[in-house]
């Protein structure tokens, strides 16, 4: 069976194991060049290459550069920059595509490739499929090995320029705690916040090539929560390793849910305000309490899409929506960039707090999340969803009973022989009963393994 390289967010894996090796990087460069030619981007159009702070990024960058150089495709080497800054450079500098070497929130033992097309967009599924096909053509027989390549001089973006161009409110007088995950934002987000007037206290700001995401960053928000309380901060934030995600913490050290982040932005940021004509886009993972709040307080609907900020961005573009996100911390603000941007997101949340005249802890009380629980069942095999008649009957019965104030979700795992059963209801007892009904139906429709 043909190998598929692209996952939910680019290509990712363990360094030294295929495809996170130099020879694959060179093959990828050739495939990207071929795609650009097919899209009418001749070889005078540059490719931008960037990386996060992983030690392995330099060798992969050299391999990419070697591939593009052999084809006569110019390369702009950005060096270590947050992924959103690379996408932004693609827009401002007029490049054809960008490749960012990162494995996001994964440890330093992993790395990967995130690809962006003209306009700063992540590749559409059709583009990914075309690159998959081009890669397959190049991997037949003995491919040329990577030759030594010297990267061009770094042309990194200046975070001070970003701060000077920012149109949001001044941060004078604010005390902000910030965890940069020993990643790509370490020399960007603190500089921007200080330039805008904030006093900033940092952790996870000493990358050494091996410590990215190691006990710090968005996967460990308790660290920035402690920093908030230690220094009496107004608010705290934690980035992931490449800076396209952010987690927020209030002045009491409580972690803000992604749903509350989106609800606050949708309520108080004028350019991203949710209404009937411009609803919010989020994924199937977000809690239904967000939908109910926006519908009942703002008259706004929510568009749901599959997991991944790329899917959110596509749905936003198709429906002319200006704000969307995932409860994992990816937030997309189309006025600024068509992909997740942790720095823009934290600045917009601060703007929303300022506009509201309240603190973040108070705003977290705008609405409550519904009790929610998921069960994964191992299966002997999968059957088509339209054949799962008992599960369908349970879902329809509960849908009628809940009348829009709750939901049941049934879906297969994309990588394992499992079915995922989710229930979200106003009351915990309803969640338990709905899940029991789903499990009973799954046992009638499928061979469930113990």
N, C-alpha and C positions, 0 to 999 in steps of 0.2 A: 504494500500500500504506500502511496506517495506520502512523504513526510510533510506535515504542515508546520511551518516555523512560527507564524504569527499567532499570538494569543490575544487576550482581551486588550492588552496595551503594549503592542510592539512585540519584539522577539526577546526572550529572556531565558537565562539558564546559568549553570555553574561554569565559572571560568575554567578553561582548559578542556572542558567537555564540549563536543560538537552540539550546537553551532557557535558557541562563544569562543572561537579560535580565530587566529589571524587569517588562515586560508578562506574561511567563510566570509570574513569581513571584506576581503578582496572580491570574492564572488558577488557579495551584496553590492559593492560599489559598481561593478559592471552591470548588475541588474537595474540599479537605480539610474545609471546613465542611460541604459536602453529605454527605460520607462520615460525618462525626460525627453529623449529624442522622439518617442512616439507621441508625446504630448506637445510637440512643437518647440521644445526648449533646446536650442542648438548649443554647441559646446562652448559658446562664449558666456553662457549662464552658469554662475558659480553654484557649488554645493557648500553649505555651511556645516562644519563639524564642531561639536562641543562634547563635553563630558562632565560627569559629577566628580567627586573626589576619590573615586576608587583607583587604587594603584594600577589595576589592570587596564584602565582606560587608555593609557598612553600607547601601549602596543597595538591595541585595536584601532586607535586613531591613525597610527602610522600605516597600518594595513589598509584601512579605507583610503587614506591619502595616496598610497602606492597604486591602488586600483584606479582611482580617478586620474592621477597624474599620467599613468600609462596611456589613458584614453584621450588625454589633452583637455580634460574637464578641470577648470580652475577650482581651487578650494580656498575657502576663508576659514581659518582656524581660530575659533573663539576661545579655546582653552576651557577652564572650569567655569561654567555658568549654570544657573538654574535653568531647567528645561523651558519654562515659559519665556525667559529672556532670549533663548535661542530662537524660539518661534517668533518673538517680537522682532529680533534682528532680521529674520527672513522677510518680514514686511518692510522694515525701514530701509534695508540695504538692497532689496530687490533681487535676492537670490532665487534660484529655481527650486531647490529642496534643501532640507536640513536633516542631518543625522545626529542624534544625541546618544552618547554612550552612557547608559544608566540602567540600573535594575530597581529604581524607585526606592521603596521602603525595605527591600531585601538586604541581607548582609553583604559584606565586602567580598565574600566568596562567590557571589553572583555578579553578572553584568548583563548588558543587553543593548538593544538598538531600538530607539524610538524615532520614527520617521515623520517628517512634516512636509507638506506640499506648499505651493504658492499660497500666499495669504495667511500662513501660519496654521493651516488646518492639519490635523492628523489625517493620515491616508484613509480614504474611503475603502470599504471592503473590496470593491472592484479593483482598486489599485493594488491592494495587498495580494489579491488573487493573481494579478498579472505579474507581480514581482515573484510570487511563488513559482509561477510557470517559467519565468525567465531564469530563476535560480536552478530549476530542474534541468533546463537545457545546458547550463554551464557546468553542472556537476557530473556530466557523463564523460568518462575517460579521465585522463590525467590533466588536471587544471594547472596552469602556471603557478609556481610558488611565489609567495610574497617576497619581493626584493626590498633591500634596505631603502628606507624613505625618511627624509628629514622634514618634519612638519614646518610649515611656513611660520613667520612671525605671528604672535598672538594679536588678534584684533578684537579684544573683549569689549563688550558694552560697558558703559560707565553708570553705576547705580546712582551717582549724584545727578546725572542727566535725567534719569527716570524720576527722581524726587523733585527736581526743578520743574518738570513737565506735569506733575500730578496736580489735579484740580480740586482735590478734596480739602476738607478742613485742616487747619493747623493742628499739630499734636502738642503744642506748647503746654507745659504743665502736666502732661500725662506720664505715668510711670508704667512701663511695659516690660513684662518678662517674656523672654524669647528663647526657644530651644531650636537650634538650626541643625540638629541631627548629625553633627560633624560632616555635613554634606555641602551641596553646592550653594546654599543660601548663606553660608557662614560669613562671607565677605560682601553680601548684597543686602539682605533684609535689615541687619542692624544699622548699616550706613544710611539706608533710606529713612528708617524711622528716626534716627538722630538728626538727619538733615531736615526733617519735617518738624523737629522741635521736641521730640520725646526724650525722656531719660530711659535708657534701655539696659536691662540686666540680662546677661546671656549665659546659657550653658550649651553644651554640644557645639562649641564654636572653635574647636582645635583639631581639625581633620589631619590625619597622618597617612591617609591612603588605605588604612585597614580598619578604621573604627567607625566608618559611616553606619548609622542606624544601630550601633552597638550599645544597647541599653538606653538610648536617647531617641528623641524625635517623636513623631506623631503616633508611633506604636506604644509609647510610654508617657502619656500625658500627665501622669502623677508627678513626674519630675518638674515640669514647668508649674504645676499646681503648688508644689512646695516652694518654688522660687517666688511665686506671686505672694504667698503668705510671708515668706522670709523678708521681703523688701517692701511690703505694703503696696503692691502694685494695683493699678486700676483694672488691669486685664493681662492675660497671658496667651501666648500662641506657641504651637509646636509644628514645625515643618516636617515633611518626610525628606529623604535623602536628596531628591532632585528638585524639590521645591514646588511641585505642582499641586500639593495638598497642604492643608492647614487644619489644625484642631484648636479650638478656642477654650479658654478657662476664665471664669469670672473672678472678681476680687476676693471671693470667699474660698477659691480653690476648687470650685465645682466645674467639671468638664461639661461643656455645652454639646448637646447632641447635634448631629448634622441636620436633623429635621428642624430644630429650633434655629440654627444658623440660617437655613433657607427661609423659615417663616419670618424672622426678624428683617432680613434683607428685603423680602417681598413686601413687607408692611411699610418700612420707613425709608428705603432708598428710592427716590423719585424716578430715576431713569430705569430702575429695575422693578418698579412697583407692579405687583401682579393684579390684573383685572380680567374681566371676561374675555377681552380681545387679546390680551397678552398674558397668558397663564404661565405658571412655572412648569419646567420640565425636570423630572427626576426619574429615578430608576425603580424597578419593581422591589428593590430592597428597602426603600424608605417606608417608615411607619405611616399608616393611614391617618393617624391623628393629625398629621400635617395637612392632608387633603381636606379633612373635615373643618379644621380651623380656617383655611383659606376660603373655603366655600361659604362658611357661615359668617365670617367676619368681613371678608372683602368681596364676596360674590365671585371669587375666582375659581377656575378649574385647574386641574393638574394633569399634565400629559405624562404618561408613564412609558419608559423605554427599558431596554435590556441593560444589564450592568456594563459600566465603562463610560468614562467622560467623553470618549469619542462618539458613542451612541447618543449621549445627551446633546452634544454639540450638533450632530446631524439633525436630530429632532427639533432643536431650537431653530436651525436654519430653515428647515422645511415648514415650520409653523410660525415663523417671524416672532420668536420669543427672545427676550433680551437677557434672561437670567435662568440658569439651571444648575443642577448639581447632584452629587451623590452624598449619602449620609456618611460615607467613608472620609470625606474631607475634600473631594474634588468639587470646585465651584467654577462655573464658566460665566463670564461677563462679556457678552458679545460687543458691547461698546468699546472694550479694551483689547480683547483677544479671543479667538474662537476655540480656545482650549483651556483646561484647568490652570489656574494661576494662584498659588498660595499667597503671594505678596499682595496682589490686587484684592483677593478675598478678605484678608485681614484688614486692609485699609478700608474696604467697603463696610465691613462690620463695625469698625470704629465710627465711620460716618453715620451708620444707622443708629448707633448708641447715642451719638451727639445730637442727631436730629430728634430722637425720641425724648431727650431730656431726662432719661432714667439710666440706671446702671444695668449692666448685663444680667446680673442675678435677677433683677426685677423682670426684665424682658423674657427670661426663661420661663416665667409664669404665664405667658400669653396663652399657652395651651398645654395640655398634657398628652403624652404619647399613650396609645392604646397598649394594654397588656398584650404581649406577643411571644410566641414560642414556635420553634421549628424542630422537626424531627427528621432525621435521615434514615431511611430504611435500605438495607443492602438487598439486592435482587439477584435472582438466578439469571435474569435476562429482562430486556425492555420490550414492551409492546407499544404499538402506536397509541398515542393519547386518545384518539377517537374510539378506541376499543375499550377504554377503561370506564365502563358504563356505571359501575357502582360509585367510583370516585366522582364522576360527573354528576350523579344524582345527589350525592351529599353536598357538593358545592352549590348546586342550584337550590337545594332546600335551605341551606344556611344563608345564601344570598337573599332569598325572599324574607327570611326571618330578621336579618340584620338591617335591611332597608338602607344600605349605603353607609352604615356606621360600623363597619367591620368587613373583614374579607378573609377568604381562604385562598391559598395559592398552592398549586400542585405543579411541580416541574422536575424533569430528570436532571441529574448532574451531567455536565458536558464532558467530564473526563473519567467518571467512574460509573459502575453499574449500581447506581443508587437513585432513589426518588426522594425529593425533598417536599415535606408537607409543612405548610405554615398556616397558623391561625392568628388573627389579630381581631380582638373584640373589645367592647367597652368594659367588660368585666372578666376577671381571671377565671371564674368558674365557667364562663362561656368558652374561653380559650381551651381549657382542659377537655370540655365535652366535645368541642369541634374537632380537636386533634384525635380523640378517641374514636369518633365517627370516621375520620379519614383513615386511621390505621386499620380499622375493621374493614373498610371498603377496599383498601390496598391489598389486604390479605385475600379478598375475594377476586380481585382483578389480576393479581400478580403472584408469582412465587417469591415470597419474602423469606430471606435467609435469617436465621437467628444468630 
